[in-house]
Amino acid sequence: PEGDAPECVAPIRPLIAPFSVEAVRKPVQASMSAVSPGPSGWTDELVHDMLEDDENAAAYAILMSNIANGHVGNELAAYLTQARLVGSPKPGGVRPVTMGETFVKHATALAANTDEVKQELAAAFGDLQFGVFRPNGAETIVHRVRAFARRARPGQVIVTLELRNAFNCPHRQDMWEAVVKRCPHLQGLFDL
């Protein structure tokens, strides 16, 4: 939608270096599971089979680099950012579940695994980051909360935060500005 476009122009942003053939094969092999595909119908399994051919893998590495840097043009960007929406039953209603495009999922995994992005995320989140690049992240949170609860002094409290509909609350402009400031290597993906 037109109203969601960023209002300001960012300075020239850093680019993610082109991905190698070896690099593009890793996240596909790691993510192979029975996950529903996005609008294109491509699954991890289909991409995995395609990547067995070296020419296809080289072309896929170029595609992933272009997606990660936002160099895809408006028509392809509109296609890549579509998602399938499926209603999943939950107590008291329906939970909307989206299946995003497989190619964007792979480009995001590749970008997030670069040294530049890892450094930017570490600088932005420090020790507060548990969900990405942290083995057993959820378990770590549980153990830290339990340890705090055992050692808590009178007056200290644990606060929990309900993140229901968290993705509907932030303003896109605020998120864009945070990406530009704290993790500029991800701006190309964000701008799709």
C-alpha positions as CSV (number, residue, x, y, z in Angstrom):
1,P,0.0,0.0,0.0
2,E,1.1,3.5,-0.8
3,G,0.8,4.7,2.8
4,D,3.3,2.1,4.1
5,A,6.2,3.4,2.0
6,P,9.1,5.0,4.0
7,E,8.8,8.8,4.0
8,C,12.5,9.6,4.1
9,V,15.4,8.4,1.9
10,A,18.2,6.6,3.6
11,P,21.8,7.3,2.9
12,I,23.5,4.9,0.5
13,R,23.3,1.6,2.4
14,P,25.9,-1.1,2.6
15,L,25.4,-4.1,0.5
16,I,25.6,-7.8,1.4
17,A,28.4,-9.4,-0.5
18,P,27.4,-11.9,-3.3
19,F,26.6,-15.4,-1.9
20,S,28.6,-18.4,-3.0
21,V,27.1,-21.6,-4.4
22,E,28.2,-23.4,-1.2
23,A,26.5,-20.7,0.9
24,V,23.2,-21.0,-0.8
25,R,23.1,-24.7,-0.5
26,K,23.5,-24.7,3.4
27,P,20.2,-23.0,4.5
28,V,18.2,-25.0,2.0
29,Q,19.5,-28.3,3.4
30,A,19.1,-27.1,6.9
31,S,15.5,-25.9,6.4
32,M,14.2,-28.9,4.6
33,S,10.9,-29.8,6.2
34,A,7.3,-30.4,5.3
35,V,6.5,-26.7,5.3
36,S,3.8,-25.3,3.0
37,P,5.1,-23.3,0.1
38,G,4.5,-19.6,-0.5
39,P,2.5,-18.4,-3.6
40,S,5.1,-19.7,-6.1
41,G,4.6,-23.3,-4.9
42,W,8.4,-23.8,-4.5
43,T,9.2,-25.8,-1.5
44,D,12.6,-26.3,0.2
45,E,12.7,-29.8,-1.3
46,L,12.2,-28.5,-4.8
47,V,14.9,-25.9,-4.4
48,H,17.2,-28.5,-2.9
49,D,16.8,-30.7,-5.9
50,M,17.4,-27.8,-8.2
51,L,20.6,-26.9,-6.4
52,E,22.1,-30.2,-7.2
53,D,23.0,-28.8,-10.6
54,D,25.9,-26.4,-10.4
55,E,24.6,-24.0,-13.1
56,N,21.3,-23.8,-11.3
57,A,23.0,-23.2,-8.0
58,A,25.2,-20.4,-9.5
59,A,22.0,-18.7,-10.8
60,Y,20.3,-19.2,-7.5
61,A,23.2,-17.6,-5.7
62,I,22.8,-14.5,-7.9
63,L,19.0,-14.5,-7.3
64,M,19.6,-14.7,-3.5
65,S,22.1,-11.9,-3.5
66,N,19.8,-9.7,-5.5
67,I,16.9,-10.4,-3.2
68,A,19.0,-9.8,-0.1
69,N,20.1,-6.5,-1.4
70,G,16.7,-5.4,-2.7
71,H,17.8,-5.4,-6.3
72,V,14.8,-7.1,-7.9
73,G,12.6,-4.3,-9.4
74,N,9.1,-3.4,-8.3
75,E,7.3,-6.2,-10.3
76,L,9.4,-9.0,-8.8
77,A,9.3,-7.4,-5.3
78,A,5.5,-7.3,-5.4
79,Y,5.5,-11.0,-6.3
80,L,8.1,-12.0,-3.7
81,T,6.3,-10.2,-0.8
82,Q,3.0,-12.1,-1.4
83,A,2.0,-14.8,1.1
84,R,-0.6,-17.5,1.4
85,L,-3.0,-16.9,4.3
86,V,-4.6,-19.9,5.9
87,G,-6.9,-20.0,8.8
88,S,-5.9,-22.4,11.6
89,P,-8.4,-23.2,14.3
90,K,-7.7,-22.0,17.8
91,P,-9.8,-21.9,21.0
92,G,-12.3,-19.2,20.5
93,G,-11.6,-18.4,16.8
94,V,-9.2,-18.7,14.0
95,R,-5.5,-17.9,13.9
96,P,-4.3,-16.5,10.6
97,V,-1.1,-18.2,9.4
98,T,0.9,-16.9,6.5
99,M,3.3,-18.8,4.3
100,G,5.8,-16.4,2.8
101,E,7.7,-17.0,-0.3
102,T,10.4,-19.6,-0.1
103,F,12.9,-17.5,-2.0
104,V,12.6,-14.6,0.5
105,K,13.0,-17.0,3.4
106,H,16.2,-18.4,1.9
107,A,17.6,-14.9,1.1
108,T,16.8,-13.8,4.6
109,A,18.5,-16.8,6.2
110,L,21.6,-16.1,4.0
111,A,21.7,-12.4,4.9
112,A,21.2,-13.0,8.6
113,N,24.1,-15.4,8.5
114,T,26.6,-12.9,7.2
115,D,29.3,-11.6,9.5
116,E,28.1,-8.0,8.9
117,V,24.5,-8.7,9.9
118,K,25.6,-10.8,12.9
119,Q,27.8,-7.9,14.1
120,E,25.0,-5.4,13.6
121,L,22.5,-7.6,15.5
122,A,24.9,-8.2,18.3
123,A,25.5,-4.4,18.6
124,A,21.8,-3.7,18.6
125,F,20.6,-6.4,21.0
126,G,23.7,-7.5,22.9
127,D,22.9,-10.2,25.5
128,L,19.1,-9.6,25.0
129,Q,19.0,-11.6,21.8
130,F,17.8,-15.1,22.4
131,G,15.8,-16.1,19.4
132,V,18.4,-15.8,16.6
133,F,21.9,-17.2,16.5
134,R,21.5,-18.6,20.0
135,P,21.3,-22.4,20.4
136,N,18.5,-23.3,22.9
137,G,17.4,-19.6,23.1
138,A,14.0,-20.3,24.6
139,E,15.5,-22.7,27.1
140,T,18.0,-20.1,28.1
141,I,15.3,-17.6,28.9
142,V,13.4,-20.2,31.0
143,H,16.6,-21.1,33.0
144,R,17.5,-17.4,33.6
145,V,13.9,-16.6,34.8
146,R,14.0,-19.6,37.1
147,A,17.4,-18.6,38.5
148,F,16.2,-15.1,39.0
149,A,13.1,-16.3,40.8
150,R,15.2,-18.5,43.2
151,R,17.5,-15.6,44.1
152,A,15.0,-12.7,44.0
153,R,15.2,-10.3,46.9
154,P,12.0,-8.8,48.4
155,G,10.7,-6.1,46.1
156,Q,12.2,-7.6,42.9
157,V,9.6,-8.8,40.3
158,I,9.5,-10.7,37.0
159,V,7.4,-9.0,34.4
160,T,5.9,-11.0,31.4
161,L,4.8,-9.4,28.2
162,E,1.9,-10.7,26.1
163,L,2.9,-10.4,22.5
164,R,-0.4,-11.2,20.9
165,N,-0.7,-9.4,17.6
166,A,2.8,-8.0,18.0
167,F,3.3,-7.8,14.3
168,N,0.2,-5.6,13.9
169,C,1.3,-3.0,16.4
170,P,4.6,-1.4,15.3
171,H,4.5,1.3,12.6
172,R,6.4,0.4,9.4
173,Q,8.1,3.7,9.3
174,D,9.5,3.2,12.9
175,M,10.7,-0.3,12.0
176,W,12.3,1.0,8.7
177,E,14.2,3.7,10.7
178,A,15.4,1.2,13.2
179,V,16.7,-1.1,10.5
180,V,18.5,1.8,8.7
181,K,20.1,2.9,12.0
182,R,20.9,-0.5,13.6
183,C,21.2,-3.1,10.9
184,P,21.6,-1.3,7.5
185,H,22.7,-4.5,5.7
186,L,19.1,-5.7,6.1
187,Q,17.6,-2.6,4.5
188,G,17.4,-4.2,1.0
189,L,15.2,-7.0,2.4
190,F,13.1,-4.6,4.4
191,D,12.5,-2.4,1.3
192,L,11.2,-5.3,-0.9
